[in-house]
């Protein structure tokens, strides 16, 4: 790789941050209150309104939000939780945090998401909850899953880490779950640097999550700070330090205000990829399912045997051209931490195929026409090769 290529690197993802976020941060710094406080409360209100859900609880990460979701849902030792193996490792880890057992299920090969059928195949007598994932921002088909889980009296937790701005049957994803969780990591399209959110229609679950995120203190840090003589706090149960700061929330408020622009731009880029690469034999692209619209947090494609090179070969070609693509979503059941875990009776062939064959192409707000041309030209050149 030449020095010129290194300088012209195209990243797989880049947050869209600017002067508005800088001003919002400066205002919080000037206020003297940078920990969890009024900006967090404002961000929660804005987020719950935008996602048509009654309650939103900001946290330090999506993983901490998922942990709290399981706790407030009453999941614990002796319980099984059905989760997709095709997901970031945190989805399964949160189940282990509460002492429950993750039971892996397979996914639909077109969307990469769990279905009512794949969940049903993984149910056990001890199943207490199901975690569904909007993988890469593709909305999960929730209604059939809700029907199944209602019949078996199972809690539905939606891991919407990647899905801010995606819709299911015309509404924001997450509204139909018992509880949903969201990520604001820099890899996501709405970022606060780090951070997460828990949303639910249940006031009791939201209230408990707010207490648990702050060591389960009976008096919040904000209330104590506002009192000249703060009342003595009581620690109601064993809690956690899962707070978001006002610095993060200030950035999140700005990011949320322009979420429609962000999603529109990502969908434009995805449409360009499909329009200009769909004629190539041996590639299959992620697409909107018939019941919803994706935010294209990740634009992934599957490299089929008919393509002249395999997934690893295409990744290498892109890297040589200074283009940072990524392997597709991991299969958690293959990781050393979970090799000993039970996958129940569910076959995971679609999970393994997608893990082995998919890759993620660059998509970010400021990806310009020349950068997009370079990515497309590289893939088209790889398609013209004879064998590898």
C-alpha positions in Angstrom: 0.0 0.0 0.0 1.4 3.4 -1.0 1.6 6.5 1.3 -1.0 8.1 -1.0 -3.4 5.3 -0.4 -2.9 5.5 3.4 -3.7 9.2 3.4 -6.8 8.5 1.3 -8.2 5.8 3.6 -12.0 5.4 3.6 -13.3 4.3 7.0 -16.2 1.9 7.4 -17.9 4.4 9.7 -17.4 7.9 10.9 -19.7 9.8 13.3 -21.3 13.0 12.0 -20.3 15.6 14.6 -19.9 19.3 14.2 -20.2 22.8 15.7 -23.6 22.2 17.2 -22.3 19.4 19.3 -19.2 21.5 20.3 -21.5 24.4 21.4 -23.7 22.0 23.4 -20.7 20.6 25.2 -19.4 24.1 26.0 -22.7 25.1 27.5 -22.7 22.1 29.8 -19.1 22.8 30.9 -20.0 26.4 31.6 -22.9 25.3 33.7 -20.7 23.6 36.2 -22.9 20.4 36.1 -21.3 17.8 33.9 -22.5 14.6 35.6 -26.0 13.0 35.2 -28.4 15.9 35.5 -30.9 18.1 33.6 -29.5 17.3 30.1 -29.9 13.6 30.7 -33.5 14.2 31.7 -34.0 16.3 28.6 -32.4 13.7 26.3 -34.6 11.0 27.9 -37.8 13.0 27.2 -36.7 13.8 23.6 -35.9 10.1 23.0 -39.1 8.7 24.4 -41.1 11.2 22.3 -39.2 10.4 19.1 -39.6 6.6 19.7 -43.3 6.7 20.8 -42.6 5.0 24.1 -43.7 6.2 27.6 -40.4 6.0 29.4 -36.7 6.3 28.5 -33.8 5.7 30.9 -30.3 6.8 29.9 -27.4 4.6 30.8 -23.6 4.3 30.4 -23.9 1.9 27.5 -26.3 -0.4 25.6 -24.8 -3.3 27.4 -25.6 -1.8 30.8 -29.1 -1.0 29.5 -29.5 -4.6 28.5 -28.3 -5.8 31.9 -30.9 -3.6 33.6 -33.6 -4.7 31.2 -33.0 -8.3 32.3 -32.9 -7.4 36.0 -36.2 -5.4 35.9 -37.8 -8.2 33.9 -37.0 -10.6 36.8 -34.6 -12.8 34.8 -32.1 -14.6 37.0 -30.4 -17.9 37.9 -32.2 -21.0 36.6 -33.8 -19.1 33.7 -33.1 -19.6 30.0 -33.1 -16.7 27.6 -33.3 -17.3 23.9 -30.8 -15.0 22.0 -29.5 -15.0 18.4 -25.9 -16.2 18.1 -25.6 -13.8 15.2 -25.1 -10.7 17.3 -22.4 -8.8 19.1 -21.2 -10.7 22.1 -22.8 -8.3 24.5 -26.3 -9.7 23.7 -25.3 -13.0 25.2 -23.1 -11.6 27.9 -25.9 -9.6 29.5 -27.8 -12.8 30.0 -24.8 -14.3 31.8 -24.5 -11.2 34.0 -27.8 -12.1 35.7 -26.9 -15.7 36.1 -29.2 -17.0 33.4 -28.4 -19.2 30.5 -28.2 -17.9 26.9 -29.8 -20.4 24.5 -28.7 -19.6 21.0 -31.2 -19.6 18.1 -30.7 -19.2 14.3 -31.8 -16.4 12.1 -33.6 -15.7 8.8 -31.0 -15.9 6.0 -32.4 -12.8 4.2 -32.6 -10.3 7.1 -30.1 -11.8 9.6 -32.8 -11.5 12.3 -34.5 -14.1 14.5 -38.0 -15.2 13.6 -40.9 -16.8 15.5 -39.9 -20.1 14.0 -36.2 -19.9 15.0 -37.1 -18.8 18.5 -39.6 -21.6 18.8 -37.0 -24.2 17.9 -34.8 -23.0 20.8 -37.4 -22.8 23.6 -36.9 -24.9 26.7 -39.0 -25.6 29.8 -36.9 -22.9 31.6 -37.2 -20.1 29.0 -38.2 -16.9 30.7 -37.4 -14.3 28.1 -36.4 -13.8 24.5 -34.0 -11.1 23.2 -34.6 -10.1 19.6 -32.0 -8.0 17.7 -32.6 -5.5 14.8 -29.3 -6.7 13.3 -27.4 -3.9 11.5 -30.5 -1.8 11.7 -32.8 -4.2 9.8 -36.1 -4.3 11.8 -37.1 -7.6 13.3 -40.6 -8.9 12.4 -41.9 -8.5 15.9 -45.6 -9.2 15.7 -45.3 -13.0 15.1 -42.7 -13.2 17.9 -45.0 -11.3 20.3 -47.8 -13.8 19.5 -45.5 -16.7 20.3 -44.1 -15.1 23.4 -47.5 -14.1 24.7 -48.7 -17.6 24.3 -45.7 -18.9 26.4 -45.8 -15.9 28.9 -42.2 -14.8 27.9 -40.8 -11.3 28.2 -39.7 -9.8 24.9 -36.6 -7.7 25.1 -35.6 -5.8 21.9 -31.9 -5.2 21.4 -32.2 -2.2 19.1 -28.6 -1.2 19.5 -28.2 -0.6 15.8 -31.7 0.5 15.0 -32.2 4.2 15.9 -34.2 5.6 13.0 -35.5 2.2 11.7 -39.2 1.5 11.4 -41.5 -1.5 11.8 -44.9 -1.2 10.1 -44.6 2.6 10.1 -43.6 3.1 13.7 -40.2 3.3 15.3 -38.7 -0.1 16.2 -38.8 -0.9 19.9 -42.3 0.2 20.6 -43.8 -3.3 20.6 -41.3 -4.9 23.0 -41.8 -5.1 26.7 -38.5 -3.3 27.0 -35.9 -2.2 24.4 -32.3 -1.0 24.6 -30.3 1.3 22.4 -26.6 2.1 21.7 -24.9 5.4 21.2 -21.4 4.0 20.6 -19.4 5.9 17.9 -20.1 3.0 15.5 -23.8 3.8 15.7 -25.5 6.5 13.6 -26.5 8.5 16.7 -23.6 8.8 19.1 -22.8 10.3 22.5 -19.3 8.8 22.5 -20.5 6.0 24.8 -23.9 5.6 26.2 -27.2 3.7 25.9 -30.9 3.9 26.6 -33.6 1.7 28.0 -37.2 2.3 26.8 -40.4 0.7 28.1 -44.1 1.4 28.5 -44.0 0.1 32.1 -43.6 2.9 34.7 -42.5 0.4 37.4 -39.7 -1.0 35.3 -38.5 2.4 34.3 -38.5 3.7 37.9 -36.5 0.7 39.1 -34.0 1.0 36.2 -33.4 4.7 37.2 -32.7 3.7 40.7 -30.5 0.7 39.8 -28.3 2.7 37.4 -27.3 5.0 40.4 -26.3 2.4 43.0 -29.9 2.0 44.0 -29.8 5.2 46.1 -33.1 6.4 47.4 -32.1 10.0 46.7 -30.6 10.8 43.3 -27.3 12.7 42.9 -29.2 15.6 41.2 -31.6 15.9 44.2 -28.8 15.7 46.7 -26.8 18.4 44.9 -29.9 20.7 44.8 -30.4 20.5 48.6 -28.4 22.6 51.1 -28.9 19.9 53.6 -29.3 16.6 51.7 -31.3 13.9 53.3 -29.5 10.7 54.2 -29.7 8.2 51.3 -30.7 4.6 51.7 -29.5 1.8 49.3 -32.6 -0.2 48.5 -30.8 -3.1 46.8 -27.5 -3.9 45.2 -27.2 -1.5 42.3 -24.8 -0.4 39.6 -22.9 2.7 38.4 -24.6 2.9 34.9 -25.1 6.7 34.7 -24.9 8.8 31.6 -23.3 12.3 31.9 -24.8 15.6 30.9 -21.9 16.0 28.5 -22.9 12.9 26.7 -26.6 13.8 26.8 -26.0 17.3 25.3 -24.4 15.6 22.3 -27.2 13.1 22.1 -29.9 15.9 22.0 -28.2 17.5 19.0 -27.7 14.2 17.3 -31.3 13.1 17.8 -32.5 16.4 16.3 -31.0 15.6 13.0 -31.6 11.8 13.0 -34.0 12.1 9.9 -31.1 13.7 7.9 -28.7 11.0 9.0 -31.0 8.1 8.0 -31.9 9.7 4.7 -28.2 10.1 3.7 -27.4 6.5 4.7 -30.3 5.2 2.7 -29.1 7.2 -0.3 -25.7 5.6 0.0 -27.2 2.1 0.3 -29.3 2.8 -2.8 -26.2 3.7 -4.7 -24.4 0.5 -3.8 -27.4 -1.6 -4.9 -28.0 0.3 -8.1 -24.3 0.1 -9.2 -23.4 -3.4 -8.0 -26.6 -5.4 -8.3 -25.6 -6.6 -11.8 -22.6 -8.4 -10.5 -23.0 -12.2 -10.2 -22.4 -13.7 -6.7 -23.3 -10.8 -4.4 -26.5 -10.5 -2.3 -27.2 -7.2 -0.6 -29.1 -6.4 2.6 -32.4 -4.7 1.9 -35.6 -3.4 3.5 -37.9 -6.2 4.6 -41.5 -6.0 3.4 -42.7 -4.9 6.8 -40.3 -2.1 7.6 -37.4 0.2 6.7 -33.8 0.0 7.9 -31.5 2.9 8.8 -28.6 1.0 7.1 -26.5 1.4 10.2 -24.6 -1.4 8.5 -24.7 -2.0 4.7 -23.7 -5.7 4.4 -23.5 -8.0 1.5 -23.1 -11.7 1.2 -20.3 -13.1 -1.0 -21.7 -16.2 -2.7 -19.7 -19.0 -4.3 -20.4 -17.6 -7.8 -18.3 -14.5 -7.0 -14.7 -14.8 -8.4 -13.2 -14.4 -4.9 -14.4 -15.3 -1.4 -15.2 -12.9 1.4 -11.6 -12.8 2.7 -10.3 -12.1 -0.8 -12.7 -9.2 -1.3 -11.8 -7.7 2.1 -8.1 -7.9 1.1 -8.8 -6.2 -2.2 -10.6 -3.4 -0.4 -7.9 -3.0 2.2 -5.2 -2.8 -0.5 -7.2 0.1 -2.0 -7.3 1.9 1.3 -10.9 1.0 2.0 -11.8 -0.2 5.5 -14.5 -2.8 5.2 -15.4 -5.3 8.0 -16.4 -8.9 8.3 -20.1 -9.4 9.0 -21.7 -10.0 12.3 -20.0 -12.6 14.5 -21.5 -15.9 15.6 -21.3 -15.8 19.4 -21.6 -19.6 19.9 -18.2 -20.0 18.1 -16.4 -17.8 20.6 -14.2 -19.4 23.3 -16.4 -17.8 26.0 -19.4 -19.7 24.7 -18.1 -22.8 23.2 -19.2 -24.8 26.2 -22.7 -23.3 26.2 -25.7 -25.3 25.2 -27.3 -24.2 21.9 -30.4 -26.2 22.7 -31.9 -28.2 19.8 -31.6 -25.3 17.4 -29.5 -25.7 14.2 -27.5 -22.6 13.5 -26.6 -23.1 9.8 -27.9 -19.7 8.6 -25.9 -18.0 11.4 -22.7 -19.7 10.4 -23.2 -19.0 6.7 -23.8 -15.3 7.2 -20.9 -15.1 9.6 -18.6 -16.7 7.1 -19.8 -14.9 3.9 -20.8 -11.4 4.8 -18.9 -8.1 4.9 -19.8 -4.6 5.8 -19.1 -1.7 3.4 -18.4 1.9 4.3 -21.5 4.0 5.0 -21.3 7.4 6.8 -22.9 10.8 6.4 -19.9 12.5 4.8 -18.9 9.7 2.4 -18.7 11.7 -0.8 -19.2 10.7 -4.4 -15.5 10.1 -5.1 -15.2 7.9 -2.0 -18.3 5.9 -3.1 -16.9 5.6 -6.6 -13.6 4.1 -5.2 -15.5 1.5 -3.2 -17.7 0.5 -6.1 -14.8 0.4 -8.6 -12.8 -1.9 -6.3 -15.7 -4.4 -6.0 -16.3 -4.3 -9.7 -12.6 -4.9 -10.4 -12.7 -7.9 -8.0 -15.7 -9.2 -9.8 -13.7 -9.2 -13.1 -11.0 -11.4 -11.7 -10.8 -15.1 -12.8 -10.5 -17.2 -9.7 -8.5 -16.6 -6.6 
